[in-house]
Amino acid sequence: MVKGKRILKVFIFSLVILLISGCSKKINNKDANSGKLKIITTLFPQYDFVKEIGKDKVDVSLLLPPGVESHSYEPTPKDMVDIKNADIFIYTGEYMEPWAKKIADNIEGYDLIITDASEGVELLEGHGHEEDEHEGHENEEDENEDHAHDHSGKDPHIWLDLIYAQKMIDNITVALTEVDKENKEFYIKNAEEYKKQLDLLDKEIAEALEKVNSKKVIYGGHSAFGYFSMRYNLEFITPYKGFSPNAEPTPKMIIELIKNIEDAGVKSIFYEELIDPKVAKIISSETGAKMILLHGAHNLSKEEIKSDVRYMDIMKGNLERLKEGLGYEE
């Protein structure tokens, strides 16, 4: 049954790509009604960066529906048609959205700018979703399904490093200025102003995290904070082996993490957004550690969208919660 569903998904995906590649080129670069650039983004950070750079000159859309966890997202046929009809398509990179790379490869040559926001960033190596050897390959179809959302050993979560976020902004700015040369200076000015804000926040985070009692972050979510931890000299410990929450941690890993918490006297465990924090709940129940959200900024909940939460809000909120959980002292 699982194998059949997977074959059907692949068939539909391939069929839509074929239809897209066979469609005629779009004539106009700007929305005929609004005069704005039409931009499609895959994740929230790029979406918010475009809003900061383009302001009222862009009509930007986020593919991810509100509250949807990004690693398990499957694009719809409508999504792929919308991408083809946009002026600019921005994705994180082939290791975050392999499906986006496939779409990009099949619509190259059309009147569309395709931007890999991670271009120029050296990605961290990792172990991806590889299973423990003792678990074997009892369900090969399920394993293959998981690997559809694997990051192939590369960590794609570059937006959680505020310096790499600026590189993403540079890549996005290049795309906007290429399509809309008349407003080139407008986009560059906005990008530079926003990058200055990120620089200030980077310094604020660095200074604050030098004053915490513990550099050890116990995280009940997938390995999304590799770049963040390197930037600010933190030790992130998680029972997840890969870069996606699709791979469940083993009981042995959870037991080892509980022992680590008890031995180190850790008082807090952090959990990720938009998924049931069942691993963090188990660990919290066993150790008494307080559960605290640490937001990976992949996407927003419906409530966050209504509140107009921005990327900077998420990162500032993460700082305050890290100060709480790690014991900040003035």
C-alpha positions in Angstrom: 0.0 0.0 0.0 2.8 2.4 0.9 4.7 1.5 -2.2 1.6 2.1 -4.3 1.0 5.6 -2.8 4.6 6.5 -3.4 4.4 5.4 -7.1 1.2 7.5 -7.5 2.9 10.6 -6.0 5.9 10.2 -8.3 3.6 9.8 -11.3 1.5 12.9 -10.5 4.6 14.9 -9.8 6.2 13.9 -13.0 3.0 14.5 -15.0 2.6 18.0 -13.7 6.3 18.8 -14.4 5.7 17.6 -17.9 2.7 19.8 -18.3 4.6 22.8 -17.0 7.5 22.3 -19.2 5.2 22.1 -22.2 3.4 25.3 -21.4 4.1 28.5 -23.3 6.3 31.2 -21.9 4.8 33.9 -19.8 4.9 37.3 -21.6 4.7 40.0 -18.8 7.3 40.3 -16.0 4.9 42.1 -13.7 1.4 41.4 -12.5 -0.8 43.0 -15.1 -3.3 44.3 -12.4 -1.0 45.5 -9.6 2.3 46.3 -11.5 4.1 44.4 -8.7 6.6 41.6 -9.1 5.0 38.2 -8.5 7.3 36.1 -6.3 6.9 32.6 -4.9 8.9 31.4 -1.9 9.2 28.0 -0.3 9.9 28.8 3.3 9.0 31.6 5.7 12.5 33.2 6.0 12.7 33.9 2.2 9.1 35.1 2.3 9.9 37.6 5.0 13.2 38.7 3.5 11.4 39.5 0.2 8.8 41.6 2.1 11.6 43.5 3.7 13.5 44.1 0.5 10.6 44.6 -2.0 8.1 46.2 0.3 5.2 47.6 -1.7 6.7 46.7 -5.1 6.3 43.0 -4.7 3.5 40.5 -4.4 5.1 37.6 -2.5 3.5 34.3 -1.7 4.6 31.4 0.6 4.0 27.9 -0.7 3.6 26.4 2.7 0.1 26.7 4.1 -0.1 28.1 7.7 0.9 25.5 10.3 2.3 23.0 7.9 5.6 21.4 8.9 8.0 22.1 6.0 9.9 18.8 5.9 6.7 16.8 5.1 5.3 19.2 2.6 4.3 18.0 -0.8 3.7 20.6 -3.5 0.3 20.5 -5.3 -0.2 20.7 -9.0 -1.6 24.3 -8.5 1.6 25.2 -6.6 3.8 24.1 -9.5 1.6 26.1 -12.0 1.8 29.2 -9.8 5.6 28.9 -9.8 5.7 28.7 -13.6 3.5 31.9 -13.7 5.6 33.9 -11.2 8.4 36.4 -12.0 10.8 34.9 -9.4 10.8 31.5 -7.6 13.0 31.4 -4.5 13.8 28.2 -2.7 16.2 27.3 0.1 18.4 24.8 -1.8 18.4 21.3 -3.1 19.0 19.8 0.4 16.0 21.4 1.9 13.5 21.1 -0.9 14.7 18.4 -3.4 11.3 18.7 -5.1 11.9 22.4 -5.7 15.2 21.7 -7.4 13.4 19.3 -9.7 10.9 21.9 -10.6 13.6 24.5 -11.2 15.5 22.1 -13.4 12.4 21.5 -15.6 11.3 25.2 -16.0 14.7 26.7 -16.7 14.7 28.8 -19.9 11.2 30.2 -19.2 10.6 33.9 -18.4 11.2 33.2 -14.7 14.2 33.9 -12.4 14.9 30.9 -10.2 16.9 31.7 -7.1 18.7 29.2 -4.8 18.9 31.3 -1.6 21.8 29.1 -0.3 24.1 29.8 -3.2 27.5 30.7 -2.0 27.0 29.1 1.4 29.2 26.1 2.4 26.7 23.7 4.0 27.6 21.7 7.1 28.0 17.9 6.7 25.8 15.5 8.7 24.4 12.0 8.8 21.0 12.8 7.4 18.3 10.1 8.2 20.5 7.1 8.3 19.1 4.3 10.5 21.0 2.6 13.2 22.6 -0.6 11.9 20.9 -2.8 14.4 17.5 -1.7 13.1 18.1 -3.1 9.7 15.8 -2.5 6.7 12.6 -4.1 7.8 10.4 -1.7 5.8 12.2 -0.6 2.7 9.2 1.2 1.3 8.7 3.3 4.4 12.5 4.0 4.5 12.3 5.2 0.9 9.4 7.4 1.7 11.3 9.1 4.6 14.3 9.7 2.3 12.0 11.8 0.0 12.4 14.4 2.7 16.0 13.6 3.6 18.6 16.3 3.4 21.3 13.8 2.1 23.7 14.5 4.9 23.8 18.3 4.3 22.3 20.8 6.8 20.1 23.2 5.0 19.0 25.4 8.0 21.3 28.3 7.1 18.7 31.0 7.9 19.2 30.4 11.7 22.6 31.9 11.3 22.1 35.6 11.0 25.3 36.1 8.9 24.2 33.4 6.4 20.7 35.0 6.5 22.4 38.1 5.1 23.9 36.0 2.3 20.4 34.8 1.5 19.2 38.4 1.4 22.0 39.2 -1.1 20.9 36.4 -3.4 17.3 37.5 -3.2 18.3 41.1 -3.9 20.2 40.1 -7.0 17.1 38.3 -8.3 14.8 41.3 -7.7 17.2 43.8 -9.4 17.7 41.5 -12.3 13.9 41.4 -13.0 13.1 45.0 -12.0 16.1 47.1 -13.0 14.1 50.4 -12.6 13.9 49.9 -8.9 17.4 48.5 -8.4 18.5 51.2 -5.9 15.3 50.8 -3.9 15.9 47.1 -3.4 19.6 47.5 -2.6 18.9 50.2 -0.1 16.2 48.2 1.7 18.4 45.1 1.8 21.4 47.0 3.3 19.2 48.6 5.9 17.8 45.2 6.9 21.2 43.6 7.0 22.3 46.3 9.5 19.4 45.3 11.7 20.5 41.6 11.5 24.0 42.6 12.4 22.9 44.4 15.5 20.7 41.4 16.5 23.7 39.1 15.9 25.8 41.1 18.3 23.0 41.2 20.8 22.6 37.4 20.7 26.4 36.8 20.9 26.8 39.1 23.9 23.8 37.7 25.8 24.8 34.0 25.3 28.2 34.7 26.7 26.5 35.4 30.0 24.4 32.2 30.4 25.3 29.7 33.1 25.2 26.7 30.7 26.1 26.4 27.0 24.3 23.0 26.8 21.0 23.1 25.0 18.9 20.0 25.3 16.6 20.0 22.3 13.7 17.6 21.8 13.5 18.4 18.1 15.4 17.6 14.9 18.9 19.0 14.2 18.0 22.4 12.9 20.3 24.6 14.9 23.7 23.5 13.7 24.7 26.9 12.3 23.2 28.7 15.2 25.1 26.7 17.7 28.4 27.2 15.8 27.8 30.9 15.6 27.2 31.3 19.3 29.4 28.5 20.8 26.5 26.4 22.1 26.2 22.6 22.4 23.0 21.3 21.1 22.0 17.8 22.2 19.1 16.1 20.5 17.9 12.5 20.3 17.1 13.0 16.5 19.9 11.8 14.2 18.9 13.7 11.1 17.9 17.1 9.8 14.2 16.3 9.5 11.6 15.4 12.2 10.3 12.6 9.9 12.9 10.2 11.5 11.8 9.3 15.0 14.5 8.9 17.6 15.0 5.5 19.1 14.1 4.6 22.7 17.9 4.2 23.4 18.6 7.7 22.3 15.8 9.1 24.5 17.1 7.2 27.5 20.6 8.4 26.9 19.3 12.0 26.7 17.4 11.6 30.0 20.6 10.4 31.7 22.5 13.3 30.2 19.9 15.8 31.7 20.0 14.1 35.1 23.8 14.0 35.2 24.2 17.6 34.1 21.4 18.9 36.3 19.7 20.6 33.3 16.5 22.3 34.2 15.0 23.0 30.7 14.3 21.1 27.5 13.6 23.0 24.3 11.1 21.8 21.7 10.4 22.8 18.0 7.5 24.5 16.4 4.5 23.1 14.5 4.8 19.4 15.5 3.6 17.5 18.5 6.6 17.8 20.9 6.0 14.2 22.2 9.8 13.5 22.6 10.2 16.6 24.7 7.1 15.8 26.7 8.5 12.3 27.6 11.8 13.7 28.6 10.2 16.5 30.6 7.9 14.0 32.4 10.9 11.8 33.3 13.2 14.6 34.4 11.0 17.5 35.5 12.8 19.8 33.0 10.7 22.7 31.9 9.6 22.7 28.3 10.5 25.9 26.3 9.8 26.6 22.6 12.8 27.2 20.3 11.5 28.3 17.0 13.2 27.0 13.8 11.4 29.6 11.6 10.6 27.1 8.9 6.9 28.3 8.8 4.3 30.1 10.9 1.2 28.9 12.6 -2.2 30.5 11.7 -2.0 32.5 15.0 1.5 33.8 14.1 0.4 34.9 10.7 -2.6 36.8 12.1 -0.2 38.5 14.6 2.1 39.4 11.7 5.1 37.7 13.2 8.4 38.4 11.4 11.7 36.7 11.1 13.3 39.2 13.5 10.5 38.6 16.0 11.2 34.8 16.0 15.0 35.3 16.5 14.5 37.8 19.3 12.0 35.4 20.9 14.5 32.6 20.7 17.1 34.7 22.4 14.8 35.5 25.3 13.8 31.8 25.7 17.4 30.7 25.6 18.3 33.2 28.3 15.4 31.8 30.4 16.4 28.1 29.8 20.2 28.5 30.1 20.3 30.8 33.1 21.1 34.3 31.9 22.9 36.6 34.4 23.6 40.3 33.8 
